[in-house]
Amino acid sequence: MTKYTIKLNERRDVAEGTMAFHLEKPPGFQFKAGQYMNVTLIDPPETDAEGNTRSFSISSAPFEADLVVATRMRDTAFKRVFRTLSLRSEVRISGPFGSFTLHTDASRPAVFLVGGIGITPFRSIILQAAKDKLAQKLYLFYSNRRPEDAAFLDELQKVENQNPNYKFIGTMTDMRKSQRPWQAETGHITPQMVTKWIRDLKGPIYYTAGPPGMVAAMRQILTTSGIGDDDIRTEEFTGY
């Protein structure tokens, strides 16, 4: 397993309570869209029982200059230190890991059923597909409480202008608490919402990522709709 020591280039808010961290990409570091890596803090001023290493999906696409990870900012020692780390400070990374990547049969669409911070690997996949001008059909169903909570929301909507084979379907479950306008879907992702856009449910490969409860709910929707396990790919985000 290769390890690298790299610098923090930038830190920015990408939703309420969610930050993206731009890290140097080491020379020769290659990964596939959808993979993850481990990030380790070097001699942090505080630590806790969860330790100094976290696994993060790489939310940047392989063609982008930086390695970007994004996370909900829980009140843990790791995230308190990460949030306040000075720019150009060093961290260690290892990876890439994982096989949560786009299938190679371009004749089969990809349907992404995503909740909250589970969006991170899909940002990488969707941006890389647009860059590569893939002929594959991609459908992103992206569920959040409010637009304010949806990381990379505006960017993911705009990719439709770059890729005619990509469709963004956002839905919000608690617009009563939002200050932003929203004219699209509301409520949780349901079989009816999926079938509005996907006429042949047996055609695509389905991907779902997010909190375990969200992933379990999406798998239940798919299996009750007759989708076999071989056509469902999942990745749970715990402790985010």
C-alpha positions in Angstrom: 0.0 0.0 0.0 1.5 3.3 -1.1 1.5 6.2 1.3 2.0 9.9 0.4 2.6 13.0 2.5 0.8 15.9 0.8 -0.3 19.5 1.6 -3.8 21.0 2.2 -4.4 23.5 -0.6 -7.9 24.8 0.1 -10.8 24.4 2.4 -14.4 25.5 1.5 -18.0 25.1 2.5 -20.0 23.1 0.0 -23.3 23.0 2.0 -24.4 23.9 5.5 -22.3 21.8 7.9 -20.3 20.3 5.0 -16.8 21.2 4.0 -14.6 20.2 1.0 -10.8 19.8 1.5 -8.6 20.2 -1.5 -5.4 18.2 -1.2 -2.3 18.1 -3.4 -2.4 15.2 -5.9 1.0 13.4 -5.6 2.9 12.8 -8.9 1.7 9.5 -10.4 -1.3 9.1 -8.1 -4.0 7.5 -10.2 -7.5 6.4 -9.2 -10.8 5.5 -10.8 -13.9 7.7 -10.3 -15.8 6.4 -7.3 -12.8 5.1 -5.3 -11.8 6.2 -1.8 -8.6 6.9 0.2 -7.5 7.2 3.8 -6.4 10.5 5.2 -4.2 10.6 8.4 -3.5 13.7 10.4 0.2 14.1 11.4 0.8 14.8 15.1 -2.6 16.4 15.7 -3.0 18.6 18.8 -5.9 16.4 20.0 -7.2 12.9 19.3 -9.9 10.6 20.5 -10.8 6.9 20.5 -11.7 7.1 16.8 -8.1 7.8 15.9 -6.3 10.0 13.5 -7.3 8.3 10.2 -10.5 8.5 8.2 -11.6 6.9 5.0 -13.1 9.4 2.4 -14.5 8.9 -1.0 -12.5 11.0 -3.5 -15.1 13.5 -4.7 -12.8 15.1 -7.3 -12.7 13.5 -10.8 -9.5 11.9 -11.9 -8.9 14.7 -14.5 -9.0 17.5 -11.8 -5.8 18.9 -10.4 -6.5 18.4 -6.7 -7.7 15.4 -4.6 -10.9 16.6 -3.0 -12.7 15.0 -0.1 -15.9 16.3 1.5 -17.5 15.6 4.8 -20.2 16.5 7.3 -18.4 18.4 10.1 -19.3 16.4 13.2 -17.8 17.5 16.5 -15.0 14.9 16.7 -11.3 15.5 17.4 -10.4 14.5 13.8 -12.8 17.0 12.3 -12.0 19.8 14.7 -8.4 19.5 13.8 -9.1 19.1 10.0 -11.4 22.1 10.0 -8.7 24.4 11.5 -5.6 23.0 9.8 -3.5 25.8 8.3 -3.3 25.8 4.5 -0.1 24.1 3.3 -0.1 21.9 6.4 0.8 18.3 5.6 -1.4 15.2 5.9 -0.8 11.6 4.9 -2.9 9.7 2.4 -3.0 6.1 1.3 -4.9 4.4 -1.5 -6.8 4.4 -3.7 -9.2 1.7 -2.5 -12.5 0.2 -3.5 -14.5 -1.0 -6.6 -17.5 1.4 -6.3 -16.9 2.5 -9.9 -19.0 2.8 -13.1 -19.7 -0.4 -14.9 -18.2 -0.9 -18.3 -21.2 -2.0 -20.3 -22.2 1.3 -21.8 -25.4 -0.1 -23.2 -26.8 -0.3 -19.6 -27.7 3.0 -18.0 -26.4 3.8 -14.5 -29.0 5.0 -11.9 -27.6 6.7 -8.8 -29.8 6.8 -5.7 -28.1 9.1 -3.3 -28.7 10.6 0.1 -26.8 13.5 1.6 -23.0 13.2 1.9 -23.3 10.0 -0.1 -22.9 12.2 -3.1 -19.2 12.3 -2.9 -18.2 9.3 -5.1 -20.9 10.3 -7.6 -19.6 13.8 -8.1 -16.3 12.1 -9.3 -18.1 9.7 -11.6 -20.5 12.3 -13.1 -17.8 14.9 -13.8 -15.4 12.3 -15.3 -18.2 11.0 -17.5 -18.9 14.5 -18.8 -15.2 15.1 -19.5 -14.9 11.8 -21.3 -18.1 12.4 -23.3 -19.4 8.9 -22.3 -22.4 7.7 -24.4 -23.7 5.9 -21.3 -27.0 7.2 -19.8 -26.6 8.4 -16.2 -29.5 9.3 -13.8 -28.8 11.0 -10.5 -31.6 10.9 -7.9 -30.3 13.1 -5.1 -32.2 13.4 -1.8 -31.6 16.0 0.9 -33.6 17.7 3.6 -33.2 21.2 2.0 -31.2 22.7 -0.8 -28.9 24.3 1.8 -27.9 20.8 2.9 -27.1 19.4 -0.6 -23.3 19.4 -1.2 -22.3 20.3 -4.8 -26.0 20.9 -5.7 -25.6 23.8 -8.2 -22.6 22.1 -9.9 -24.4 18.8 -10.3 -27.4 20.5 -11.9 -25.2 22.4 -14.3 -23.5 19.2 -15.6 -26.7 18.6 -17.5 -25.6 21.4 -19.9 -22.3 19.6 -20.6 -23.6 16.0 -20.9 -26.8 15.2 -22.8 -26.7 11.7 -21.5 -26.9 12.8 -17.8 -30.1 13.6 -16.0 -30.3 15.3 -12.5 -33.4 14.5 -10.4 -33.1 16.3 -7.0 -35.6 15.9 -4.2 -36.0 17.7 -0.9 -37.7 16.2 2.2 -38.1 19.2 4.5 -38.6 22.4 2.5 -40.5 24.0 5.4 -37.2 24.7 7.0 -35.5 26.1 3.8 -34.9 29.7 2.8 -34.1 28.8 -0.9 -36.6 28.3 -3.7 -37.1 24.8 -5.0 -39.3 23.9 -8.0 -38.4 20.2 -8.4 -39.3 17.0 -6.6 -40.1 16.9 -2.9 -40.3 13.9 -0.5 -38.2 10.8 -0.2 -37.1 8.8 -3.3 -39.9 6.4 -4.0 -40.6 3.7 -6.6 -43.0 6.1 -8.3 -40.3 8.8 -8.6 -37.9 6.3 -10.1 -40.4 4.9 -12.6 -41.3 8.5 -13.8 -37.8 8.6 -15.3 -36.8 5.0 -15.7 -39.3 3.2 -17.9 -37.5 -0.2 -18.0 -36.4 -0.8 -14.5 -34.6 -4.0 -15.4 -32.2 -2.2 -17.9 -29.9 -0.2 -15.6 -27.3 -1.0 -13.0 -28.2 0.8 -9.7 -25.8 2.5 -7.3 -26.7 3.8 -3.8 -24.6 5.4 -1.2 -25.2 7.4 2.0 -26.1 6.6 5.6 -26.9 3.0 6.3 -30.7 3.7 6.7 -30.8 5.4 3.4 -28.9 2.6 1.6 -31.2 0.0 3.2 -34.3 1.9 2.1 -33.0 2.2 -1.5 -32.1 -1.5 -1.6 -35.6 -2.3 -0.4 -37.2 -0.2 -3.2 -35.1 -1.9 -5.8 -35.6 -5.5 -4.6 -39.4 -5.1 -4.3 -39.3 -3.7 -7.8 -37.7 -7.0 -9.0 -34.1 -5.8 -9.4 -31.6 -8.6 -8.7 -28.7 -8.2 -6.3 -26.2 -8.5 -9.2 -27.6 -5.2 -10.5 -27.3 -3.3 -7.2 -24.1 -1.7 -6.0 -24.0 -0.1 -2.5 -21.7 1.8 -0.2 -22.6 2.8 3.3 -21.2 5.9 5.0 -21.0 5.4 8.7 -19.7 7.9 11.3 -19.6 10.7 8.7 
